[in-house]
Amino acid sequence: MKFAEKVIKKKKPHLLVLDEINLALHCKLLDVKEVLEFLDKVPKRTDVVLTGRFAPQELIDKADFVNEIVDVKHPEEMVTTKGIQY
């Protein structure tokens, strides 16, 4: 969160992705209140994407868009490609 706060202040990006932050919240590595306070400080021109399973209801309520990805089909054996999955 501290790094994200620095980025917002210094670089003022158009897009900020907080990858797997919902899972970090679920595991109690971060506090939902802290994330909500951070989101209130984000400039209007910055779009924020919060990823990860188990999004808390407080973030779902605050969000403009909420998407859920459902695994419909996948191969029995996962084939990995260097540079893509690792």
The first five atom37 places (N, CA, C, CB, O) and aatype in JSON, in Angstrom:
{
  "aatype": [12, 11, 13, 0, 6, 11, 19, 9, 11, 11, 11, 11, 14, 8, 10, 10, 19, 10, 3, 6, 9, 2, 10, 0, 10, 8, 4, 11, 10, 10, 3, 19, 11, 6, 19, 10, 6, 13, 10, 3, 11, 19, 14, 11, 1, 16, 3, 19, 19, 10, 16, 7, 1, 13, 0, 14, 5, 6, 10, 9, 3, 11, 0, 3, 13, 19, 2, 6, 9, 19, 3, 19, 11, 8, 14, 6, 6, 12, 19, 16, 16, 11, 7, 9, 5, 18],
  "atom_mask": [
    [1, 1, 1, 1, 1],
    [1, 1, 1, 1, 1],
    [1, 1, 1, 1, 1],
    [1, 1, 1, 1, 1],
    [1, 1, 1, 1, 1],
    [1, 1, 1, 1, 1],
    [1, 1, 1, 1, 1],
    [1, 1, 1, 1, 1],
    [1, 1, 1, 1, 1],
    [1, 1, 1, 1, 1],
    [1, 1, 1, 1, 1],
    [1, 1, 1, 1, 1],
    [1, 1, 1, 1, 1],
    [1, 1, 1, 1, 1],
    [1, 1, 1, 1, 1],
    [1, 1, 1, 1, 1],
    [1, 1, 1, 1, 1],
    [1, 1, 1, 1, 1],
    [1, 1, 1, 1, 1],
    [1, 1, 1, 1, 1],
    [1, 1, 1, 1, 1],
    [1, 1, 1, 1, 1],
    [1, 1, 1, 1, 1],
    [1, 1, 1, 1, 1],
    [1, 1, 1, 1, 1],
    [1, 1, 1, 1, 1],
    [1, 1, 1, 1, 1],
    [1, 1, 1, 1, 1],
    [1, 1, 1, 1, 1],
    [1, 1, 1, 1, 1],
    [1, 1, 1, 1, 1],
    [1, 1, 1, 1, 1],
    [1, 1, 1, 1, 1],
    [1, 1, 1, 1, 1],
    [1, 1, 1, 1, 1],
    [1, 1, 1, 1, 1],
    [1, 1, 1, 1, 1],
    [1, 1, 1, 1, 1],
    [1, 1, 1, 1, 1],
    [1, 1, 1, 1, 1],
    [1, 1, 1, 1, 1],
    [1, 1, 1, 1, 1],
    [1, 1, 1, 1, 1],
    [1, 1, 1, 1, 1],
    [1, 1, 1, 1, 1],
    [1, 1, 1, 1, 1],
    [1, 1, 1, 1, 1],
    [1, 1, 1, 1, 1],
    [1, 1, 1, 1, 1],
    [1, 1, 1, 1, 1],
    [1, 1, 1, 1, 1],
    [1, 1, 1, 0, 1],
    [1, 1, 1, 1, 1],
    [1, 1, 1, 1, 1],
    [1, 1, 1, 1, 1],
    [1, 1, 1, 1, 1],
    [1, 1, 1, 1, 1],
    [1, 1, 1, 1, 1],
    [1, 1, 1, 1, 1],
    [1, 1, 1, 1, 1],
    [1, 1, 1, 1, 1],
    [1, 1, 1, 1, 1],
    [1, 1, 1, 1, 1],
    [1, 1, 1, 1, 1],
    [1, 1, 1, 1, 1],
    [1, 1, 1, 1, 1],
    [1, 1, 1, 1, 1],
    [1, 1, 1, 1, 1],
    [1, 1, 1, 1, 1],
    [1, 1, 1, 1, 1],
    [1, 1, 1, 1, 1],
    [1, 1, 1, 1, 1],
    [1, 1, 1, 1, 1],
    [1, 1, 1, 1, 1],
    [1, 1, 1, 1, 1],
    [1, 1, 1, 1, 1],
    [1, 1, 1, 1, 1],
    [1, 1, 1, 1, 1],
    [1, 1, 1, 1, 1],
    [1, 1, 1, 1, 1],
    [1, 1, 1, 1, 1],
    [1, 1, 1, 1, 1],
    [1, 1, 1, 0, 1],
    [1, 1, 1, 1, 1],
    [1, 1, 1, 1, 1],
    [1, 1, 1, 1, 1]
  ],
  "atom_positions": [
    [[0.82, -1.18, 0.0], [0.0, 0.0, 0.0], [0.87, 1.25, 0.0], [-0.93, -0.01, 1.2], [0.54, 2.25, -0.64]],
    [[1.97, 1.19, 0.71], [2.85, 2.38, 0.75], [3.41, 2.68, -0.63], [4.0, 2.16, 1.76], [3.52, 3.84, -1.03]],
    [[3.77, 1.63, -1.37], [4.29, 1.84, -2.72], [3.2, 2.44, -3.61], [4.8, 0.51, -3.32], [3.47, 3.36, -4.38]],
    [[1.99, 1.93, -3.52], [0.88, 2.45, -4.33], [0.63, 3.92, -3.99], [-0.41, 1.62, -4.1], [0.36, 4.72, -4.88]],
    [[0.71, 4.28, -2.72], [0.53, 5.67, -2.31], [1.6, 6.57, -2.92], [0.55, 5.8, -0.78], [1.31, 7.68, -3.37]],
    [[2.85, 6.09, -2.94], [3.94, 6.86, -3.55], [3.7, 7.05, -5.04], [5.29, 6.16, -3.32], [3.89, 8.15, -5.57]],
    [[3.28, 5.99, -5.71], [3.03, 6.06, -7.15], [1.94, 7.08, -7.46], [2.64, 4.67, -7.71], [2.07, 7.89, -8.37]],
    [[0.87, 7.04, -6.69], [-0.25, 7.96, -6.92], [0.2, 9.41, -6.74], [-1.41, 7.65, -5.95], [-0.2, 10.28, -7.51]],
    [[1.03, 9.67, -5.73], [1.48, 11.04, -5.46], [2.48, 11.53, -6.51], [2.11, 11.12, -4.08], [2.36, 12.66, -6.99]],
    [[3.46, 10.7, -6.85], [4.55, 11.15, -7.72], [4.23, 11.04, -9.2], [5.78, 10.35, -7.42], [4.46, 11.99, -9.95]],
    [[3.71, 9.9, -9.63], [3.56, 9.65, -11.06], [2.18, 9.98, -11.6], [3.87, 8.23, -11.37], [2.02, 10.21, -12.8]],
    [[1.17, 9.99, -10.72], [-0.2, 10.28, -11.13], [-0.61, 9.48, -12.39], [-0.37, 11.78, -11.39], [-0.92, 10.07, -13.42]],
    [[-0.59, 8.15, -12.28], [-0.88, 7.31, -13.45], [-2.34, 7.37, -13.87], [-0.5, 5.86, -13.17], [-3.21, 7.76, -13.08]],
    [[-2.59, 6.99, -15.1], [-3.97, 6.88, -15.59], [-4.58, 5.55, -15.17], [-4.02, 7.04, -17.12], [-5.8, 5.42, -15.07]],
    [[-3.71, 4.54, -14.94], [-4.17, 3.21, -14.55], [-3.28, 2.67, -13.45], [-4.18, 2.24, -15.78], [-2.05, 2.72, -13.55]],
    [[-3.89, 2.16, -12.39], [-3.17, 1.53, -11.3], [-3.79, 0.17, -11.06], [-3.19, 2.41, -10.0], [-4.99, 0.07, -10.79]],
    [[-2.99, -0.89, -11.15], [-3.47, -2.25, -10.92], [-2.87, -2.75, -9.6], [-3.08, -3.2, -12.11], [-1.66, -2.84, -9.44]],
    [[-3.76, -3.08, -8.67], [-3.33, -3.66, -7.4], [-3.65, -5.16, -7.48], [-4.05, -2.98, -6.15], [-4.71, -5.62, -7.06]],
    [[-2.69, -5.88, -8.04], [-2.88, -7.3, -8.35], [-2.97, -8.13, -7.08], [-1.74, -7.82, -9.25], [-2.12, -8.02, -6.19]],
    [[-4.0, -8.97, -7.0], [-4.25, -9.89, -5.88], [-4.46, -9.2, -4.54], [-3.1, -10.85, -5.76], [-4.26, -9.81, -3.49]],
    [[-4.86, -7.95, -4.55], [-5.09, -7.24, -3.3], [-6.28, -7.82, -2.53], [-5.32, -5.75, -3.57], [-6.28, -7.82, -1.3]],
    [[-7.28, -8.33, -3.25], [-8.42, -8.92, -2.56], [-8.03, -10.15, -1.76], [-9.51, -9.29, -3.57], [-8.54, -10.37, -0.66]],
    [[-7.14, -10.95, -2.3], [-6.66, -12.13, -1.57], [-5.83, -11.7, -0.36], [-5.81, -13.03, -2.5], [-5.92, -12.32, 0.7]],
    [[-5.03, -10.65, -0.5], [-4.27, -10.12, 0.63], [-5.21, -9.64, 1.74], [-3.35, -8.96, 0.17], [-4.93, -9.83, 2.92]],
    [[-6.32, -9.02, 1.35], [-7.31, -8.59, 2.34], [-7.95, -9.81, 3.01], [-8.39, -7.71, 1.67], [-8.15, -9.82, 4.22]],
    [[-8.27, -10.82, 2.22], [-8.88, -12.04, 2.75], [-7.95, -12.72, 3.77], [-9.21, -13.01, 1.6], [-8.42, -13.26, 4.78]],
    [[-6.66, -12.7, 3.51], [-5.67, -13.32, 4.4], [-5.26, -12.4, 5.55], [-4.42, -13.71, 3.61], [-4.39, -12.74, 6.35]],
    [[-5.9, -11.24, 5.64], [-5.65, -10.27, 6.71], [-4.25, -9.66, 6.65], [-5.86, -10.92, 8.06], [-3.71, -9.24, 7.68]],
    [[-3.65, -9.63, 5.47], [-2.36, -8.97, 5.3], [-2.54, -7.46, 5.21], [-1.64, -9.49, 4.05], [-1.61, -6.7, 5.48]],
    [[-3.72, -7.03, 4.82], [-4.09, -5.62, 4.74], [-5.46, -5.45, 5.38], [-4.11, -5.11, 3.26], [-6.21, -6.41, 5.55]],
    [[-5.76, -4.21, 5.75], [-7.04, -3.89, 6.34], [-7.94, -3.23, 5.3], [-6.86, -2.96, 7.57], [-7.5, -2.34, 4.57]],
    [[-9.19, -3.65, 5.22], [-10.13, -3.1, 4.23], [-10.27, -1.6, 4.41], [-11.51, -3.78, 4.36], [-10.34, -0.86, 3.42]],
    [[-10.32, -1.14, 5.63], [-10.46, 0.3, 5.91], [-9.29, 1.09, 5.3], [-10.53, 0.56, 7.43], [-9.49, 2.17, 4.74]],
    [[-8.09, 0.54, 5.41], [-6.9, 1.18, 4.85], [-7.0, 1.29, 3.32], [-5.63, 0.38, 5.23], [-6.65, 2.32, 2.75]],
    [[-7.49, 0.25, 2.68], [-7.64, 0.26, 1.22], [-8.72, 1.25, 0.8], [-7.98, -1.16, 0.7], [-8.55, 1.99, -0.17]],
    [[-9.83, 1.28, 1.53], [-10.9, 2.23, 1.22], [-10.42, 3.67, 1.37], [-12.11, 1.98, 2.13], [-10.75, 4.52, 0.54]],
    [[-9.65, 3.95, 2.41], [-9.09, 5.29, 2.6], [-8.14, 5.65, 1.45], [-8.34, 5.38, 3.94], [-8.14, 6.79, 0.97]],
    [[-7.34, 4.69, 1.02], [-6.45, 4.91, -0.11], [-7.25, 5.24, -1.37], [-5.57, 3.66, -0.36], [-6.91, 6.18, -2.09]],
    [[-8.3, 4.47, -1.63], [-9.11, 4.69, -2.83], [-9.75, 6.08, -2.83], [-10.2, 3.63, -2.93], [-9.94, 6.67, -3.89]],
    [[-10.07, 6.6, -1.67], [-10.64, 7.95, -1.58], [-9.62, 9.02, -1.98], [-11.14, 8.21, -0.17], [-10.01, 10.12, -2.37]],
    [[-8.34, 8.71, -1.88], [-7.27, 9.66, -2.21], [-6.84, 9.6, -3.67], [-6.07, 9.41, -1.32], [-6.11, 10.48, -4.14]],
    [[-7.26, 8.59, -4.39], [-6.84, 8.4, -5.78], [-7.46, 9.51, -6.64], [-7.26, 6.98, -6.31], [-8.66, 9.78, -6.54]],
    [[-6.63, 10.16, -7.49], [-7.17, 11.2, -8.38], [-8.26, 10.65, -9.3], [-6.04, 11.82, -9.21], [-8.23, 9.48, -9.68]],
    [[-9.2, 11.49, -9.66], [-10.33, 11.09, -10.51], [-9.87, 10.51, -11.84], [-11.26, 12.28, -10.77], [-10.51, 9.6, -12.38]],
    [[-8.76, 11.01, -12.38], [-8.29, 10.55, -13.69], [-7.64, 9.18, -13.66], [-7.32, 11.55, -14.26], [-7.36, 8.6, -14.71]],
    [[-7.38, 8.65, -12.47], [-6.73, 7.35, -12.34], [-7.77, 6.25, -12.18], [-5.76, 7.34, -11.14], [-8.58, 6.27, -11.25]],
    [[-7.75, 5.29, -13.09], [-8.58, 4.1, -12.96], [-7.81, 3.08, -12.13], [-8.97, 3.51, -14.36], [-6.62, 2.87, -12.34]],
    [[-8.49, 2.45, -11.19], [-7.86, 1.47, -10.31], [-8.52, 0.11, -10.54], [-7.98, 1.9, -8.8], [-9.74, -0.01, -10.56]],
    [[-7.68, -0.91, -10.72], [-8.14, -2.28, -10.89], [-7.66, -3.07, -9.68], [-7.63, -2.91, -12.24], [-6.46, -3.13, -9.4]],
    [[-8.6, -3.68, -8.97], [-8.27, -4.53, -7.82], [-8.56, -5.97, -8.23], [-9.1, -4.12, -6.53], [-9.69, -6.29, -8.6]],
    [[-7.56, -6.83, -8.17], [-7.76, -8.2, -8.61], [-7.71, -9.16, -7.43], [-6.7, -8.6, -9.66], [-7.3, -8.79, -6.33]],
    [[-8.12, -10.38, -7.68], [-8.02, -11.44, -6.68], [-9.37, -11.95, -6.24], [0.0, 0.0, 0.0], [-10.39, -11.26, -6.34]],
    [[-9.35, -13.16, -5.74], [-10.57, -13.79, -5.22], [-10.94, -13.21, -3.86], [-10.39, -15.31, -5.11], [-10.14, -12.54, -3.21]],
    [[-12.17, -13.48, -3.45], [-12.67, -13.14, -2.12], [-12.72, -11.63, -1.85], [-11.82, -13.81, -1.08], [-12.37, -11.19, -0.76]],
    [[-13.13, -10.86, -2.84], [-13.26, -9.41, -2.64], [-14.23, -9.14, -1.5], [-13.73, -8.71, -3.95], [-15.33, -9.7, -1.47]],
    [[-13.84, -8.27, -0.55], [-14.77, -7.95, 0.53], [-15.95, -7.13, 0.02], [-14.04, -7.17, 1.63], [-15.83, -6.39, -0.96]],
    [[-17.06, -7.28, 0.66], [-18.29, -6.6, 0.24], [-18.11, -5.08, 0.2], [-19.43, -6.97, 1.18], [-18.71, -4.42, -0.65]],
    [[-17.32, -4.54, 1.1], [-17.09, -3.09, 1.13], [-16.48, -2.6, -0.19], [-16.16, -2.72, 2.3], [-16.85, -1.53, -0.67]],
    [[-15.56, -3.37, -0.77], [-14.96, -2.97, -2.04], [-15.92, -3.2, -3.2], [-13.66, -3.75, -2.29], [-15.96, -2.41, -4.14]],
    [[-16.69, -4.26, -3.13], [-17.7, -4.5, -4.17], [-18.7, -3.35, -4.19], [-18.44, -5.86, -3.93], [-19.08, -2.88, -5.26]],
    [[-19.12, -2.91, -3.02], [-20.08, -1.8, -2.93], [-19.5, -0.5, -3.5], [-20.51, -1.6, -1.48], [-20.23, 0.28, -4.11]],
    [[-18.21, -0.27, -3.3], [-17.57, 0.97, -3.75], [-17.25, 0.96, -5.25], [-16.28, 1.2, -2.96], [-17.17, 2.02, -5.87]],
    [[-17.08, -0.2, -5.82], [-16.63, -0.34, -7.21], [-17.67, 0.1, -8.22], [-16.25, -1.78, -7.48], [-18.87, 0.01, -7.99]],
    [[-17.17, 0.59, -9.36], [-18.04, 0.89, -10.5], [-18.34, -0.39, -11.29], [-17.39, 1.94, -11.41], [-19.46, -0.58, -11.77]],
    [[-17.35, -1.25, -11.41], [-17.48, -2.51, -12.14], [-16.97, -3.65, -11.27], [-16.72, -2.46, -13.5], [-15.95, -3.51, -10.59]],
    [[-17.67, -4.77, -11.29], [-17.22, -5.97, -10.61], [-17.38, -7.12, -11.59], [-18.02, -6.23, -9.27], [-18.47, -7.35, -12.12]],
    [[-16.29, -7.84, -11.83], [-16.31, -8.98, -12.73], [-15.9, -10.23, -11.98], [-15.39, -8.75, -13.95], [-15.07, -10.18, -11.07]],
    [[-16.49, -11.34, -12.38], [-16.1, -12.62, -11.82], [-15.76, -13.53, -12.99], [-17.23, -13.24, -10.94], [-16.55, -13.69, -13.92]],
    [[-14.57, -14.1, -12.94], [-14.14, -15.0, -14.01], [-14.41, -16.43, -13.56], [-12.62, -14.79, -14.35], [-13.98, -16.85, -12.48]],
    [[-15.12, -17.16, -14.38], [-15.5, -18.53, -14.07], [-14.74, -19.47, -15.0], [-17.03, -18.74, -14.19], [-14.72, -19.28, -16.21]],
    [[-14.12, -20.48, -14.41], [-13.4, -21.48, -15.19], [-14.41, -22.39, -15.88], [-12.43, -22.3, -14.29], [-15.06, -23.2, -15.22]],
    [[-14.54, -22.25, -17.19], [-15.49, -23.04, -17.96], [-14.83, -24.3, -18.5], [-16.08, -22.22, -19.1], [-15.42, -25.38, -18.5]],
    [[-13.59, -24.15, -18.97], [-12.89, -25.29, -19.56], [-11.4, -25.06, -19.41], [-13.28, -25.47, -21.06], [-10.91, -23.95, -19.56]],
    [[-10.69, -26.12, -19.12], [-9.23, -26.07, -19.08], [-8.68, -27.46, -19.38], [-8.72, -25.55, -17.71], [-9.37, -28.46, -19.16]],
    [[-7.45, -27.52, -19.88], [-6.88, -28.84, -20.2], [-6.62, -29.64, -18.93], [-5.57, -28.68, -21.01], [-6.38, -29.08, -17.86]],
    [[-6.67, -30.97, -19.05], [-6.4, -31.82, -17.89], [-4.99, -31.61, -17.38], [-6.62, -33.3, -18.24], [-4.75, -31.58, -16.17]],
    [[-4.06, -31.46, -18.31], [-2.67, -31.2, -17.93], [-2.33, -29.78, -18.35], [-1.69, -32.23, -18.57], [-2.47, -29.42, -19.52]],
    [[-1.89, -28.98, -17.39], [-1.55, -27.6, -17.71], [-0.24, -27.55, -18.48], [-1.46, -26.75, -16.42], [0.79, -28.05, -18.01]],
    [[-0.28, -26.95, -19.64], [0.91, -26.76, -20.46], [1.38, -25.33, -20.22], [0.63, -27.04, -21.99], [0.62, -24.38, -20.39]],
    [[2.62, -25.19, -19.83], [3.14, -23.84, -19.56], [4.09, -23.41, -20.65], [3.85, -23.8, -18.2], [4.77, -24.22, -21.28]],
    [[4.13, -22.12, -20.86], [4.99, -21.52, -21.88], [5.92, -20.53, -21.21], [4.15, -20.83, -23.0], [5.47, -19.62, -20.51]],
    [[7.21, -20.7, -21.43], [8.19, -19.78, -20.86], [7.88, -18.37, -21.35], [9.63, -20.2, -21.24], [7.68, -18.15, -22.54]],
    [[7.84, -17.44, -20.43], [7.54, -16.05, -20.76], [6.07, -15.71, -20.63], [0.0, 0.0, 0.0], [5.7, -14.53, -20.67]],
    [[5.22, -16.72, -20.47], [3.8, -16.48, -20.27], [3.41, -16.86, -18.85], [2.96, -17.26, -21.29], [3.01, -15.99, -18.07]],
    [[3.51, -18.14, -18.49], [3.14, -18.56, -17.15], [4.3, -18.5, -16.15], [2.58, -19.95, -17.2], [4.09, -18.51, -14.93]],
    [[5.53, -18.46, -16.67], [6.68, -18.36, -15.77], [7.81, -17.61, -16.44], [7.15, -19.74, -15.33], [8.87, -17.43, -15.84]]
  ]
}
